[in-house]
Amino acid sequence: MTLVEELQGFLEEATTELAKADVDVEAVRVTFLGKKGKITGVLKSMKDLSIDEKKEVGQVGNQVRTAIQGKIEEKKAAQAAAALEEKLAAETLDVTLPGAAPKLGTTHVLQQIMDEIESHFLGLGYQIIDDPVDSPEVETDEYNFERENLPKDHPARDMQDTFYITPEILLRTQTSPVQSRVMEKHDFSKGPLKMIAPGKVYRRDTDDATHSHQFHQVEGLVVGKNITMADLKGTLLSIMQELFGEKHQIRLRPSYFPFTEPSVEVDVSWDEVTADTKPEEIKWIEVLGAGMTHPNVLKMDGIDPEEYTAFAFGLGPDRFAMLKYGVEDIRQFYLNDTRFLEQFNERGN
């Protein structure tokens, strides 16, 4: 066999190897085109050939090398395409399958209660004051206590011990300061003032099942001419029936608050009250405090108590939620346990 025939045989041999599906292309390249490969071996044996023979063998050798290199590149491209096809087949996305829907949250149960309260009072023509200008959570001692008829030596301050930033700056213990801020700016020539002030308040309480160092209040205030206790009772009856049901009733009991005179504790009936219900059968539970705004409070906010009267009340959304839904531990509202919160996924549920 001549060298030319041997070289041409290498091309056929390489072509046969590269036609195999699982061929190692790099091994074929090394076998035929490497420094110690078959073609190199043949070309090194041309020293005994004539010039014309060397020329022919060298020309055929280059042609075979080029042909084998081309087939190797084709095989590499084919293998790469096959690998990509296999990968795409394995990673096929079925666009007809439903997507993974994100888990949507819901309005917190306390916010649901507050929204219900706000909606009710908006229907009665009240303003909602909850902006940071008129309703700051960091408050002054003057507005939080003194404007509410609680001077610095008043013993009732002990019940509202709070977190102090300085001796005169504190975290508010109630949203009553909002009432003073709004009263001193209200133009009574344009009509009475009707407002509620929802928001967070703070007390230096030890957290337990019924107490929290942070909770919510919605305080209400109406200031105008000829405002009476009857107006207060009708207003409170309407919001209690909105929250607990139209067949629930309220009763007022005398009490004491420094910022109202007279003052009352408000109870709501535990069960529905009908025409057949006997008074002694009604079970009552205390839910809030209220009263006619103290003349001193009106004076400190620039209002003449001889011309204007007012009533005020304080609602506790946390307490209302506990009563309405039978929650036994107030801390449940603040632990962010979705298993608990998801029970209140719709308003009124």
Secondary structure, DSSP 4 states (H G I P E B T S, - for coil): --HHHHHHHHHHHHHHHHTSTT--HHHHHHHHHSTTSHHHHHHHGGGGS-HHHHHHHHHHHHHHHHHHHHHHHHHHHHHHHHHHHHHHHHT---TTSPP-PPPP----HHHHHHHHHHHHHHHTT-EE---TTTS-SEEEHHHHTGGGT--TT-GGGGGG---EEETTEEE-SSSHHHHHHHHTT--GGG--EEEEEEEEEE--PPPSSS--SEEEEEEEEEEETT--HHHHHHHHHHHHHHHH-TT--EEEEEEEETTEEEEEEEEEESS---TT--GGG--EEEEEEEEEEPHHHHHHTT--TTT-EEEEEEE-HHHHHHHHHT---GGGGGS--HHHHGGG-STT-
